Amino acid sequence: MKQIFSVLLMIALLTDCTKSTDSISVISGKVSHYDAKELYLSIDGRKDTLRIKEDGTFSLEVIVSQPSDAVLQGQGLQLKLYLEPGRDLEININGQGNEGSVLFKGDLALPARYLYEKALQKRKSQKLYSTFYRPPKTAGDFKLFRDSLAQNQFAYLEDFKKTNPGLSMNFYKREKLAISYDLYSDLYGYPRVVNIANRERMNIPSDWYFFLDSINMNDPSILDISEGKWFVTYFVALESAKTGGISYDDITRNADWIRETFKYVKEHLPQQEFYNEIPHYFLTYYMDNDRMGTAGIEDLVSEYLSKSTDETLKKDIRLKCDKWAAIATGQPAPDFTLPNIKGEHVSLDDFRGKYVFIDFWFTGCGTCKAMFPYLKLIMNEYNERNIIFISISVDKERSDWEKMLREGYEEEGMQVLFEEQPNWIHLYGPQSRTLANQYLVSGYPTYILIDRDGKFVRSQCEYPRRMDKIRKLLDAQVGL
């Protein structure tokens, strides 16, 4: 959950800007051995495109009204950056390089280099986390481990400052807070994570949440730092589920949970800045990550557009509403014609009068493969019902798809085969990815249910391993 939140939080950053000549910064650089033609810079609620020229250079003027976090993303690339008004940054990227393949120049090169090196260190330390979520490790062991990591980060920051006296003092102060908020997030989330990872509930000390006393949740400036904003968001996510009596396993595609997050913010975080930022995040999560559009939350969208004072974030919500309207429940699903493994062409329209459960996947997707045994159980259970299951591969090479269908694969010691059966159809074609884009697929696997008239029932179904949820959805359909 936290990963899924972190990725979305970085994309939906802070507030509207006041345009001023003094606040223009230039983000420029050059790429080599890099296939992509574009990079994307997320800052202040905007996502700007940096187009890469034929010679590999790129440049973009951006409005920066206050010290801000930003993220530069591209193919195989995600860099956290720090920006200040009127100060420039140059980034040189070598797509064939190793971990030292990104170099920084310009006014803000030192913060960028620090954040890059910090990210590399954090990636290594993340591999150690899982061992502290299972016996014989205890909650005390995790706290000692996590405190030690934070102390190492503080020490590294101090060493970096000493050896780089030109480091921005504003960045230095922000980074000390960022390390603390990151620590608080891990400590706050530990009880939930550890009790999902283990069959027996771990003993959590009664004073575990002592650190909350050191956080001023009434100070909106916590939102100015991405780690602080993440902590507040994570806190609201768990607390609103708790107060609403909603199991944390049941928050996905759950309009009631979104409603509880709104309620929690209004009751406990009454400052306008919190209302602008936090509900925007949860609306985005529901619409984009859950792929639910505005279904069941139309009133919350209207409320947000009426009460938020951040025009940039409101514009973002309006764009998302327009985007997801095309695949909302009741809208016609894009028709398609793709060949099966025998070369026979199959169209969605061929199955008018039947429900169609579509699975977008590819052979290199571990989660996709982990779901197939559950999907097969569902297909067997509904093999005499009015429904067809269609798995559409978006593999780059047809040979990878054909090999998988012929030979199957191993999943948790069990051989999974793609035997032919009347209600399971496999399709692949060069236009599969284009079709996935038409269906607004942003991650794999994605499961979609189409009704007897070729219209969307749901553009994002539960993963098949949650068979009770799938049964509930299917059994609710008339004529299935």
N, C-alpha and C positions, 0 to 999 in steps of 0.2 A: 504493500500500500504506500509506504513512505516513498519508494522509488517513483511508483506511478505518480504522487503528489509533487515530488521534487522537480520531475521533468516538466510538468504542466506549470508549476510556480515560476520556473525560470523563464518560460515563454510569456507569462502574463505579468510583466513587471509594473513599475510604479505609476506616477501621476502625470497630469497634463503639464505642458511647458509654456512659459511665456517667451515668445520669440524676441531675441535681442542679438545684435551683432556680437556683443561680448560673450554670448553663450554658444557660439558656433565652434564645434570641434571637428577635426578631420581624422577619420579612421581610414588608413590606407595601408598598402602593402603589396606583396607579390607572392604568388604560389608557383611551385614547380612540381612536376610529376604528379599532377592532380587533375583528375578527369572532370570534376564538376565545373559548371560554368557560373555558379552563383554561390554566394555566402549570405547568411542572414544575421542581422544584428538586432537583438531584442533589448529595448530600453524604454523606460517611461511609458509602458503600455503600447508601444509601437513595435512593429517588426519591419525593419527596412531591409531592402535587398541590395547587396553589393555585387554588381555584375563584374565578372572576371573577363578582362580584355584578352585579345589574341596573344599579347606578350606576357600574360600572366598577372598583370597589375590590376589593382582595384583601388577605388577611392570613394569616400562618401562623407559629405558634410552632414553633421547631426546637431540638433539643438539639445544642449545639456544645460538645464536651468539650475541644477544643484548637484553635489557629489552623488553619484549613482552607481549601482551595480548594473552590469550588462552581460549579455551572453552572445558570443559569436559562434554560429553553428554552420555546419556544412557536411559534406559527405565524409563520414568517419571522423568528424571534428566537433568538439564542443569546448569552448574556452570561456571561462568566467573572466570578466574584465572589470576594471574600476575606471570611471570617467569623472572628470571635473570640467566645469565650464571653461571654454576657451583653450583647453589643453589638448594636444594632439597625440596620436598613437600610431606607430607603424608596426605592422605584423608581417613577418616573412615565414611562409609555411612550405616545408619540403615534404611532399606526399610519400616519398620513398624513405624518409629518415626514420630514426628510432625515437626514443622518448625525448631526445633533445632536438627534435625536428622543427620547433617553433622558436623564432627569435624575435625580440621586441626592440624597438627604437623609439625615440621621441620623448615628450614631456612625461608620459605615464608609463614608460618602459619598466621602471622598477616595480610598481604595484602589479603590472601584468606578469612579470617574470616570477614574482613571489607567488601569485595565485596559481600560475602554471606548475611551479615546483611543489606547491602545497597539494594540488590535485593529484600529482603523481604519487606523492607520499600517502595520501588518503586512499588511493586505489589499492596500494599494497596493504595498508592496515585493515581495509574492509574485509580482506580474506580471512582475518583472524576472528571476526565477530562470531561466526557460526559456532565455534568451539565453546563460546561462553553462554550459549543459549540452551545447552544440554547438560544433564548430570555427567560427571560429578560436580561440574561448576555450579556455583551458587550465585544469588543476587549480589552478595558481597564481593565475589570474585569479579563479576561484571563491572561493578562500580570501581574497584581498584584498577581494572584494565582500562576503563574509559577515562578515569581521572588521569591515569598515566599518559594516555594519548594526548589529552588536553594540555598537560604540563609540558610534554614534548613540543607541542605546537606553539605554546607560549614562548618556550626557550628558543625555538627556531625563529620566531618573529623577532625576538630581542637580538639574536645574532645577526639576522638579516639587516635590522636597523643599524646596528653598530658598523657593519661592513659596508653599508650603503647609506651614508649620512644624508644623501639627497632625497631619501624616501619621504613622501608626503606625510606630515604629522596627522592630517585629517584621516588619511587611509590607515595609518598605524592605530589610531584610536578606534576606528570602525572595526578593524580586524580583531582587536582584543575582544570587542563585544561579539563579533561573529563567532570566534572560537567558543565563547561562553554559551551563546545560544545554540550552537551545534551540539555541545555537550548536554545542555538541558533537554534538547529534543530526544537524544538517545536515551537519557535516563527516564524521561517521561514515557517514552514508548516501550521501554523494556518489559514492564509487566505484561502488556498485551502480546508482544512478540514472543516472549518466552513461554507463555501459556498456550500459544498456538503450536509452538514447536514441540511441546512435550505432552504426553498423554496424562501425566500426573501434574497437577498444578504446583508450581514452584512457590516456595515460601517467600513472600515479599515483606520486608521489614515495615513496621508501622510508620516509621519516620522517613520512608523512602522519598516522599515528595517535598522534603525540606527545602530544596532549591527554589521552589515556587515562591517562597517568601522574598527572594532576592530579585524578583522580576516585577517591575512596575507595569502592570497590564493596563493601567489608565493613561499611559504615555504613548501617543500615536507615533512618536519617533522610532519606536521599535520596528515599524513597518519600512523604514528607510534602508534597512540592511536585510538582504535576502534571507540570511539565516534567522533573523528575528521574525521576519514575516512568515517564514516557514514554521517556526515554533508556534506562533499564534494560530496559524491555520491548522496545524496538527492538533493543537490543544482544543480548538473549537470542534474539530472533527470528532474526537473521542468523547469530549464532554457532552456535546449535543446528542450523540448516540446514546450515551448513558442516561441523560435526563429524559430522553424520549422513549426509553425502554426498547431501543433497537439494537439487536445483536450486531456487533461490528462486522460479522460475516455477511450481514444482510443489507449493507448500506449501498451496494452497487445497484444502479438502476432503480433507486428507491426515492421517489418524490417526497415521501414523508421525512426522510432524513434531511433532504435539502431544506424542507420547511423548518425542521428543528434547528438547523444551523442559522437560518435567518432569525429565528426566535432567540437563540442564545446570544447572538451578536447584539440584538436590540436590548436585551435585558442586562447583559453583563459588560458590553463594550460600547457604550452609548455615543462615543465621540464619532463625528461624521467620517473622519478618515478611516476608521475601522469598517463602517458601513460601506464606504466606497470600495474598499479592497477585498474584504473577506467574502461577502456574498458574491462578488464578481468571480472570485476563484471557484466557489462551489457551483455556481451556475455554469461556468466553463467546464468544470469537471463532469457535471451531469450531461451537458450537451455534447461535448467533444469526446471525453473518455468513455462515457457510457453510451454514446451515440443515440441518446434519447431525444435530442432536439428539445422542444419546449413541452413535450407531452406530460401533462399532469402538473406542470409548474407555470402555466401561463400567467396566473395571478402574481406569482413571485417575480417573473420577468417584468410585468407591468409595474409592480411596486418598485423594483430596483430602478427602472428607467425614470420613474417619477421622483424618487427620493435621493438617488445618488447625485452628487454634485460634480463628479468627475466626468467631463464630456468625452475624454479619450476612452475610458473604460465603458461608458454607455454606448459609444459608437461600436466598440468591439462586440458588445452583446447583440446589438442590432444586426451586425454582419453575421454573427453566428446563427441568429434566428433565421435569416434569409438563407444561409447555407444549408441548414438542416431541414428546412421546409420541403425541399425536393424529395426527401426520403421519409417523410413523416408517415405515420399510420394512415392508411387510406389513399396514399398517393400511388400512382401506377409505377411499378418497378421497371427499369430499363430492360427492354427485351434483348436477347443475345442469341447468337448461333455459334456453337463451338464444336469441334470434332471430339469424339470419344477415342479410345485407344485403337479401335478398329478403323478409324477414319470416317465414321458415319457422323453426319452433322445433326446436332441436337439443339433445339431452341427452347427457351422458356415458354414460349407460346404453345409448344406441343403439349403442355400439361395444364391447359385451362380446364377448370373443373376439379383440379387436385390442389392440395396444399404442397408447397415446395420449400424444403429446408435446405438452404444454400450454405456451403462451407468453403470459404476462401482460405487457402493454405499453400505451403510450398515445402519441398522435401528437406530443406535445411532448418526448418522451424521445429525446435525441440518440443515446444508446448503443443504445436499442431499434432505431432506424432503421439504425445502423451494422451491426447484427447480421443484418438481413434478407437481404442478399446471401449470407451464409454459410449462413443457415437454408435458403434456396432451393436452394443447392447440395446440402445434406444431403437435402432432400426429393426432389430429382431422383434422387439416388443410391439412395434407398430407396423409390422410387415403386412398385415391384412387390413390396415386402415387407409384412408384416402389421402396418402401423403407420399411424396417422392423425396429422396435425399440426393442432392447433387454436390459433389466435391469438385471445386474448380481450382486447379493448380495455377500459381503465378510464377512457376519456375522459369529461369532464363533459358534453360536448355530442355527441350522435349525429352532427350535421352535420360535425364535425371528422373523425370516423372515416370517414364516407361519402366525404367529399372526398378523403381520403388514399387510400382504396381505388380510387376512380375515376381519380385523376390521378397517383398515385405521388409520388415525390419524388426529389431529386438527392442522390447520395452519392458524394463524391470524383470529381465530374465524370461520373458514370454515372447514368442514369435508372433508378430501381428501380420496377418495376410489380408490382401485386398481381393478376396474371392468375389466372383460375380454373383450378384443377386438382383432380382427384378426391381427392388425399390432403392438401389444405390447406383448412381451413375457418376462416372468420372470423366471430366472434360479438361482439355488443355488446348490453348492456341496462342499464337503471337499476340493476340489482342486481349488476352486474359487480364493483363495489368491495366489496360485501358478500361476494361469493364470494371475492375476493382475500383478504379478512380471514379467511375460513374456512380458506383454504389458508396462512394466516400469512405472506402476502407482505408484506415490509417495504421492498422496493426494486424498481425496474424497470430492465431486464427481469428476469423470473424464469422459469426453465424447469423443468418438472416432468415426470417420466416415470411413467405409470400402466400397470399390467400388464393382461393379458387378463381378469382377474377384477375389475378396478376397484380394485385396491389399489396403494398407493404402491410404486414401485421406488426412486425417489429424489426427494426434495422440493426439491432444488436441483441442477440439472445444470450442466455447464460452459457458458460462452458458446459459441455456434455457431462462432465464429472458431477455436476450438480443436477443429477437426474430427477430429483423431486421437483426442482424448478422447471425443468424442461417438460416433465409430465403435466404439471399444472398449466403451463402455457398451451400445450397441444390439446389437452383435454377440454380446455375452455373454448376451442374453436368449433363453430357450428359446421356440421357436415364432415368433420374429420373422423 
